[in-house]
Structure formats: structure tokens, C-alpha cells
């Protein structure tokens, strides 16, 4: 044992090993426990803003693992905000709020959600200033040509209707955006399968004031130009007050 070790000091090699251990744990956490996601659209306004960057918890809604007994697991509840892969579009990730769980009976009447026969008070939602029959009286109004409803959902929808209510089947969830007038959600493409759900957003770690169309930027040149613009306007366009804002 060296004199340094006898004094309780740490050798250079031991210090390097400690830093490596912390780095490996961080990689594990962000690879398996947490994930970051940027919000590109306004479908969840005012709960989540365009340009919010959120940390997503990938564990809570997952399948319990015996080798991680201290981790908290729970089932998905009504009102939970979820991050998920859009059904039948594996390259698109969405964020919506769970409105109905398996077995629930749901319908909308003049934009108000009725859950198992009872109207819901949803103060976090944005209401429409104009009426659209299919969107606001769902599922009473049949799908017609020109709507943003997928063909598969248009064919499947009638089989889930019972006495004017949409019945959520086992293993699936009905999800809607908080910005109800401007959200393409389960009303338009169907239920969210449990296996498509990636996790739940926990908090905003960075919020940048950006236009909604920025999600459509393609090509190396425009992307580099956008990155430079973001770097130059980082301080003035960052919404500092939303840092560590909890997503509920």
C-alpha cells in the first residue's frame, strides 16, 4: 500500500474507474430508464408548448422486472400523458393524454367528453370556437369523404360503438390532445395499443420558442441553417421559466 492510499487518498486509476462507473450508469439511465423528446406541434397546448424538450420516463408503465425490485411500476390511468408510437406508423412518435382505458364507454357531445355516461371537467383542455360535427360529436357522426380519418379506422370504428358510445377494447387506450380543436388523435386513427406506449413525460428540461413548421425541415443545408439559427437565438428564444416545469 502506498503512502497516498494509507492517507485515504485515491489513485489516478481509481479516480478514472469512478468516473467510468458514473458514465456507464448515466448511459444506462438515458438508454433504458429515461429518454428525451422534443414537442414539434401544438396538439397538447397549453399543457405542453411547441419547442418543449421533455424527459420521458420509460420505466413506470413498463413490465415489472424482478432484477429491479425498487423501481415503481403502475398501470396506465385516465388523465396520464403518454409518449407512444402512432399506430401503423412506426416512424412517428406522438404525445397525447389518456382519456379512456380498457372497458370505458366514451362519446363527445358538443366537444364535451362523456366518460361512462358522465360529463368530464377538463380545465387543461382548449375548447373550439367553432363546431365540427365529427370532431365534437364523436362518434355519433359517421365518417365522410374529406375527413382526416384513416381508412383502417373508418372501417374499424363501427365495430366498437355500443349505444352511441365508443367502447375501449382490452389492451388499448383512447388518447386525445389537450388542444382538442387542433389535435389529430384517437378520434381520427384509433386506439393506442399498450405495446406502442414508450413512457410518460416527466418535466421540461429546455423550452425553445419555435414555429410549428420546423418539424418539417429536411435536407442537410436547411437543417444546418436551422441549427445555426437556434444557436444564435438560444438565449433570447429559450423560455427560461419552463425549465424543470413538471408535465401533468
Secondary structure as GFF3:
##gff-version 3
##sequence-region A 1 248
A	DSSP	alpha_helix	3	6	.	.	.	ID=ss1
A	DSSP	alpha_helix	12	28	.	.	.	ID=ss2
A	DSSP	pi_helix	29	33	.	.	.	ID=ss3
A	DSSP	beta_strand	34	38	.	.	.	ID=ss4
A	DSSP	beta_strand	52	57	.	.	.	ID=ss5
A	DSSP	three_ten_helix	66	68	.	.	.	ID=ss6
A	DSSP	beta_strand	81	85	.	.	.	ID=ss7
A	DSSP	beta_strand	93	100	.	.	.	ID=ss8
A	DSSP	beta_strand	105	109	.	.	.	ID=ss9
A	DSSP	beta_strand	112	115	.	.	.	ID=ss10
A	DSSP	beta_strand	118	119	.	.	.	ID=ss11
A	DSSP	alpha_helix	133	136	.	.	.	ID=ss12
A	DSSP	alpha_helix	151	157	.	.	.	ID=ss13
A	DSSP	three_ten_helix	158	160	.	.	.	ID=ss14
A	DSSP	beta_strand	161	162	.	.	.	ID=ss15
A	DSSP	beta_strand	165	167	.	.	.	ID=ss16
A	DSSP	beta_strand	172	176	.	.	.	ID=ss17
A	DSSP	three_ten_helix	180	182	.	.	.	ID=ss18
A	DSSP	alpha_helix	186	189	.	.	.	ID=ss19
A	DSSP	beta_strand	192	193	.	.	.	ID=ss20
A	DSSP	three_ten_helix	194	196	.	.	.	ID=ss21
A	DSSP	beta_strand	197	207	.	.	.	ID=ss22
A	DSSP	three_ten_helix	212	216	.	.	.	ID=ss23
A	DSSP	alpha_helix	220	232	.	.	.	ID=ss24
A	DSSP	alpha_helix	234	237	.	.	.	ID=ss25
A	DSSP	three_ten_helix	240	242	.	.	.	ID=ss26
A	DSSP	beta_strand	245	246	.	.	.	ID=ss27
###
